[in-house]
């Protein structure tokens, strides 16, 4: 999908895993649908399937005549405001460009033809379409658009807008995205005002392509041309979309407000009942987390998804909480881990030897950090698919080995990959500097040609000092990074924590600059992975990708991505994904960090949510709602602004 950039937005936990609805395009970016064909479908005599949705493997959960999603309150009241915070600032409302810093939720007004849910994996349902038609081999698809669909300015949304959006993303989308898209689609035809046909290339795996094109955001062609918009350029002109929310107002770099469209065309669709309940969504920007927390305590904004373990353990004793005006809660989180990690820039010569990367990785002491800094709240990430059934474990199964052996035979992988257990993060002692790991890391660097000199610094045969800069734009992360820096220096590495602001971070990490040694980022993945893997880990896009920040270029990984794309069953996909995970971990392009299986949230006590949350979303901006009576009491007490 046409992913938004890493810092483009605050993510909405709105729809299910791997889906690309408008409410999932943010922050982490547009996630690719990885889904094939599914349930509650009508098969005509000519073999053409007509359906209300599509699923990768098996049946769709919801039939064509479903009334609402199981996890929403269909009678949730509409009204009120929810407000959250974001770090830094913004200078653009276009997150699809590498130019400018994209604003939070700046694509919330856009919709896609298909959308997902938060209680299914690999399922997509018609949103802008009434039905879709496709053959069993999924070589093409026709979307039958809803005639009532319209943009927020009242103009109809037609097949011409879909075609225009496709062509615009193909010509001007992020380079890594359009490189893949060009290989997927052979042609697009407008059949009539509300029917559009995508025909796919014969040589590209078809399993995911219907969902890939169905997940494209639909732009207003009229607005784009009238306002002189350019997908490649920064702009403060908001998109006009067909979604439930519209841009309302902003204070550039500081505040954003989006308001619910009272005339939203899709408000009564079963897929939308009980959702999009707030009249307004407000985002307040702060220079750092400490300032943001103080603002929350005083009621400047009203909902906080806490990401600081120390703050969660020690900071929630302020008056609003002790008086019962605010709620502190831990809610279940069934999502796989985010892949958060320190990422190496593999484009740099000093990181070419995996022994160097392994040695540096051993200097992050997770066990000490978790107990000393995080109050024991986290578990370690080991896998790109951590906290899911897709994570490789132990030695390869015979089925995994069958996938890996041809790559070994061709010299693309070492033979040890067939027998060794999956790479795990090193385990450290309770002391910040683990002496055993220090000795092991020292040997690795010695063997890699970086011995310690008389001054205690490591140099290669050219006399170059091994220098490692950890780029950091979050002051709250200093307490995590500084102990790593101390340990690296004890190893003889000239290490430093370089502090930059968000704009500098954006410019130094975006293509083509890639001006960093190590940054905190994400090794991204989906439950059912598709062509987005080429953006995340593929060689072809490594030097233009906004997501393969590490610059991974591995022929073995490329081949395994193709194997994942070609998987025709859930079992095949699981085995292929485990094999890919095993090889990715062996590349040691990352120093995996941590995750937790709960949402730690705090909010002023004027919001409600369904008793049972879906497994794959918190959904506070999606299916929570506002209690007007409680809000009035809080305002009367002076608890909120």
N, C-alpha and C positions, 0 to 999 in steps of 0.2 A: 504494500500500500504506500501512498505518497506520504511517508512519515514526516511528521513535524520534527524540528530539531530538538536536541537534548534539553535545552533550557527554554523551549518555546512556551511552555504552559504548565499550569498546575493541573495534575491529572484528576479526572473525575472517575470515581469508582462506579461506573454507571451500567455497563453491560458486561457480558460474560467473557471468559477467557478466549483469546485469539480473534475476537470479532472486531470489526472496524467501524462501528457506528460513530456518529458525530461526537458522542460523549466519551469516546475512548481515544480520540485523536490527539490527546494532550499530554505534554510532558514526556512520558515514555514513548509517545508517538503513536501513529496509526498502526495498529497491530493487524497483521494479515489474517484474513479468514483462511483457515486451512481445512476446507471441508468439501465433500464430494456430493453424492446424491442420496436422498433419504425418503422420508415417510410421508404418509397422508397424501399420496400423489396419484394422479390419474394417468394411465398409460394408454395412449390412443392405439388404434390398429396399426399405425405406421411406426410404432415404437417410440413416439415422441412423448415425453413425460411433461405433464402440466401440474405444477405444485404451488403451494403457498410458502414454501421454504425448502431448505436443502441441508442435508447433514452428511458428514463425512462417511461414517460407518454406522449402519443400523438405522433405527427409526427416530424421527423427530419426537420430542416429548409432547409438544402441543399440536393438537389437530387443527384442521383448517377452521373449525368453528369455535375455537377456544374463546373464552370471555375476557380473561385477563391472565397475567403471569401469576404463578402460584405464590411468589414471595412479596407481592405488593399488597397494600390496602386499597382495594378498588374505590373505596369511599373516602379516601384521604382528602381532607379539606385543602383548598387552594388559598394561598395568601402568604404574607409576611416576607421576611428577608433572612437569608443565611449569609454569613460573611466569614471568610477565611483569609489567610495571609500567604504571601509569597516572598521569596528572597530577592534582594537586589532592586532591579528596576526593569523597565522596558522602553523601547523607542520605536516599536513597530507592531502593527496589528496583522502582519503577514508572517506566520511561522513556517511557511513553506519555502522560505528563502534563507540562504546563508548570510544575507545582509541584514544587519540590525538584530536587536534582542527582542524576540517575539513575546507578546503579552500573554498572560495566563488566560486560558479559555477562549483564545481569539478565533477558534473555529467552532465554538459551541453552537453557532447559528446554522451550521452546515449539516446536511443530512446525506445519507447514502441510500442506494436502492435497497440494499439488504442491511439488516441489523441483527445483533445477537442478544442473548439473554445472560443472566448471571447465575443460572443454575444448570447450564448444559455446557459441555465441551464439544466443539465442532458442529455447532448448529447455527443457522442463519435463517431469518424470516423476512418476508416481504415487508418493507416499510414504504418506500416510494412506489413500489410496484404492487399490483393486485395479485399477479401470478408470474411465474417464469416458466418457460418452455425450453426443453433441451433433450437431445438424444441420449441414449444410454452410454455412449462413449464420451459424452460431454465435450464434443468437438466444437459446439457453438451453443449460444443461449439467446433467447429472446426475452426481454423484460417487457411486460405489459404494465405500463405506468398508470398510476391512479389519476384519472382526469381531474379530481378535486385538488390535487397537490398544487400548491402555489408558494411563491416567495413572500417574504414578510411585507413587501411593498404592494402586494395584491396581484402581481403579474403571475400568469400560469407557469408551472414548471413543465417543460416538454422534453421530448426526445432530443430536440436540437440543443438544449442546455446540457444534456448528458453527453452528447457527442462533443460539444465544445469543451466541456470539462476534461474529457478523456484526451482530446487533442492538445489542450493546454498543459496538462500534466506530462504528456508525452514529450512536448517540446521544451517546457520550462520547469518541470518538477526537479527536485533534487537529483543530482546526476546519478547517484547509485540507484534510485528508484526507476528513473526513466530508462536506464540501461537494461534493467530486467524487464520492464513493461514492453519494450520494443521487441523482445524475444518471445513474448507471450501471445500477442494479438496480431492476427493477420489483417483483419479489416473490421470496420464498424459501419453499420448501415442504419440510417433512419428509415423505418418502414412506413411509419405514418406519425402523426403528431404525438402519439402516446405509446409507440412501439419502437424498440431499438434492438438491433441484433449485433452481437459480438461473435466473430468467427476466429478461432484460435489456430495458432501455427501447428502444423502437423508434428513437428519435431520437439515440442515442449510437453512435459507431462500435464495431463488434463485435469487431474484430480481436484486441484484448487482454483482453477482459472475462473470459473463462474463466480466464486466468492471473491476472488481478487478484484475483478472488474465491478462486481456488485458492491464492493466496499469503497469505491472511489467517491470522494465528496463531490457533490453536484453544485457547481457555481452558477450564478445568474449571468448568462452571456450578455444580456442587455446592460447590466450594471458594470461588468468588466469593461465593456467597450465604451460605455457612456462616461465612466469615471477615469478612463485611461489607466486602469490597473495593469500591473505586470507581476506575474507570479515570482519573478526572479528579483524583484526590487522591494526594498523596505517601504512601508507606507503606514500612515496613520488613518487611512480611510478604511472603515470596517467593512467586512463582507456583508452582503445581503444574502441571506439563506432562507431555506424553507423550514428550519427547525423551530422548536418550541420557544427558544430564547432569541432575543435580538440585542444588539449593542445599544446601550443606553447613554452612558457618559463616561468620561475618564478625566483624570488629572495625570498628564503624561508622566510615566515613570513611578507614579505613586498609588493611584486608585483606579479601579475599573469597576463598572457596574453593568450588568446585563439584566434585562427585564423580560419577563414572560410575555409572549405575544398573545394578547387576548383573542385574536382572530386566528390562532394557529389551526391550520387546516386538518391536522392529524390528531387533534386532542381526544377524539372519541374512538380512535382505533383500539382494538383489544390489546395490541402490543404496548400502547401508551397509557392505558387506564391505571390510575394510582401513581403515576409518575409525573415528573416536571411540576412539582407542587408549589414551589416558592415563586412569589411575584418577582423578587429580585435576588440576584446573586452578586455579592460585592467582594472584591479582592483588594486587600490592602498590602502594599509593599513596604518592607523594612530592610534596612541595611544589614542587619544581622539578627540572629535568632534571639539574643538576649533582649533586644529592643522589642521584638515581636511578642515575646512572652510577657513583658511588662504591659504592653498594650492590651493583650488578652485579659490579663488580670484586672485591668481597669475598664473592660467592656468595650474597647474600641472595635473589636471584631468578636464573633460569637461562637465559632467552631474551630477546634484545634486538633489536628492529628499529630500527636506528640512523637517526635523522632529523636529526642534526647533522653537516653536512659537515666542520666543523672537528674534531669529535670523531673522526670516522671517519678523517680524515687524520693526526691528531696524537695521539689519546688512547689508542690501542690498543697500549700497550707495558707493560701491567701484568703482574705475576708469573704470574697464571693463564694468560695467553696465551703468554708467553714459555716457560713450562714445558710447554706443550702441553695444559693442562687445559681450555682454551677454544678455540673455533674462530671465526675471522673469515672471512666468505665473502660474495661477491657472486654472487647467483643471478638468473637471467633473469626479467624482468618484462614480460609482453606486454600488460599492461593499458593502456588509454588513460589520459591524465593525469587527475588528480583535479579539475582546475579550481580549484586553490588560487590565491587572489588576495586583494588588498585590495579589500573591497566598500564602495562608497559607500552611504550612506543617502539614497536619492532622495526620501524624504519631506521632506527639509529644503530650504527655499527656495534656499539658496545653491548647491545642487548641481543645480538645475533646468536650468541652461544647460549643454549638453554641452561647450561650449568650456572651462568651468571644470574639468570632470572631465578633459578631455583634457590641460589644462595641468598639473594636479596629477599626473596619471599620468606625465608626462614627467620628473618629478623623482625617480622611482625608477630608478636606474641599474643595470640588471640585469648588464650586462657587467662593470662594476667590482665589483659584489657577488659575481658568480660567481668572478672571479679572486682577489679579495682576501679574501673571507669564506668562499667555498664550495669553494675549491681546484679550480675548474674542473669540478666534478662534475655540474652541472646543465645542462639546456637550457631555453629560454624557452617558456612557454605563450603561445600566440596564440589558440587556438580553444577553445571550450567542449568540442569533441570532439578535442582535441589528441592526437596519436599514434594516430590512426585514419583510416580511409578516409572518414569522415564530415565531416572538417574542410573548410570552404570554402577554396578556393585561387584566387588571381588574380581576374580578372573573372568575372562569372556566365556559366555555360554557357547555351546557348539554352534548355535545359530549365528551369534555375533562373530565367532571366529570364521565362519564361512564367508561372511561379508568382508572381513579384514584380510584374509589370507591372500586374495589376489593383489591387494595393495602391497603386502609384504613381498610377494613374488616379483613384483615390478620394481622393488627397491624404494617404494614411496613411504614405507613404514618399517621400523625395525622389527625383527622377528619376536622380540620380547613382548610386543603388544599382544601377542596371541596367548601368552602365559602369565604375564604380570597382572597383579591386581590393579584396579583403577586408581589413578593418582589421587591421593588424599592430601589435604592440607597438613603441614607438620604440626605435631602436638608439642607444646612447650610446658615448662614448669611454671610454678607460681611466682618465680622471680622474673622481673622485667627482662633481664638478659639471661636467656637460657644458655648455660655454658656448653651443654652437649650440642645444641644446634649451632652455637657459635663455632665450635670446632669443626662440625660437619660443613658448614658454609665456607669456612676458611679453606678447607681442603678442596672444595669445589672451585673456588676462585683460583687457588694455586694451580690446579689442573687445567683451568681454562686460560692460563697465561697472565694472571693478574697477581703476582706476588707482592708481599708487603716490603716497602723500602725502609731505609734507615729512619725516615721521618714518620713512619707508621702508616703511610698512605700506599695504596695499591696502584701499581703502574703496569702497563703492558710493555711489549718489546719496543714500541715506539717512544716510550717514556711518557705516555699520556696517563694522567691521573684518572682513576675510575671515579667519576663524579656523577651523583644522582640527585636530581632536583625533583621534589614532590610539589606539584603545582596545586595550590589550595585557595579557594575563594570563600571558604566558610570558616570564620573565626572559631566557631564552636568545635570544629574538627582539629584544632591545634592540639588539644589534649590527647587525641588519637595519634596524630602524625608525629608529634615531638618525641615520644618514646621510641618510635621506629627510627627516627633520625639518630637518636643517641645510640641505638643498637647498631645501626649501619656504620656509624663512626667508629664504634668499638671493633668492627670488622675490618677497618682500614679504608672505608669508602668515604670520600668527600661528599657528604650528604647535606642537603639543606631543604628547609621548608620555605618555599617561595609563596608569599601571600599576594594575591591579585584580587581585583574586584571582578564582579560577574561579567562586565563588558570585556575586560582583558582575558578572562577565562574563555569567553566565547570566541574571541578573535584568535587566540593561540591554539585552540583545539579544533577549530573548524577546518575543512579543506579549503585551499591546499596547504595551509600553514603547518598544521600538526607540530606546533612548536612546544613540545613538552617531553619529559622523560617518563614521569608517572603521574597519573591523575586518578581521582575517584570517579568511577563510571559504572556501567552495567554491561555484563555479558548477557545479551538479550536472548530470549527464547520464547516459544509458544508451546502449548500442550500438543497441538497438532501443527507441526511446522511445515511451511511451504516455501515459496520463492523468496520470502523475506530473509531466509537464511543466507542468500547470496549477498544481501545488503549487510547483514550482521557479521558474516565470517568469510565471504567469498573473495578469491584473489582478484577477480575482474574489477571489483569496485573498491578495492582496498585503499586506493590513493585518491578516491573521490567521495568516499562514504562518510556520512555524518554519524554512522552507527558502528562501523568497524574502525573505531578510533585507534585500536592497537595496530592496525595495518597488517593483520594476519593474512599471509599468502602461503597456502599449503595445498599442493596438488591432491594430497590424500583427503583433506577436508573438502575440497571441491568435489571430488568423486563421491564422497559420502553424502554430501548435500544432495547430489543427483539421486542417490539411492533412496534417501528419505522422500524426495519428491515423487519418486516412482512407486512408493509403497502402495499396494492395492488393498490392504486390509489393516485392521487395527493391530493385529499381531505383527505383521510385517513392519508397520510403522514403529512400533515399540522397539523391536529388535534393532532396526536401522538407527533410530534415535539414540539408543544406548551405545551403539558402536560409534556414532558420531561424538557423543558426549565423552566417551573414553579417549578418543583421539584429541579432541579439543583440550581436555585436561592435561594430556601428555605434552601439549605444546607449551604449557606454562606461560601463557601470555598475560596472566593475571595473578594477583595475590588476593584470593577470595576473602571476603569480609564476613558478614553475619546477617542473620534474619531472625524473625520471631513469628510465631503462628497466631498472634493476636493483634488486633487493632487497639492501640492505646489512644483513646480520644478523650477530650474534655470539651464541654459545651455548656452554654447557658441554658438553663432548664426551661426551654420553650420549644423544644423539638421532640418529635416522637418517630419511632420506626416500627416496622412489623416485628412481632415478637421473635420470629425465627428469620434471621437474615440468610440470604442465599450464600452458598459456599464460596463464591468467587468474587464478591464485591461488598464493600462497606456501604456504598450507595447513598451517602448523605446528601449529595446534590441531585440524586436521581429519584429515590422513592421514599425518603424521609419527608416529614411535613411539619408545619408550623402550628403551634397551639396558641391561639390569639389571647385566650384568657391568662395563660401563664406569662406570656410576653407583657401584657398590660401590668401584671403584678410586679414583674421585674423592673419595668420602667417606673412604676410608682415608687418602688424602693430605691431607685437611683442606681440599680445594678448595671444597667446597660445604657449606652448613649442614645 
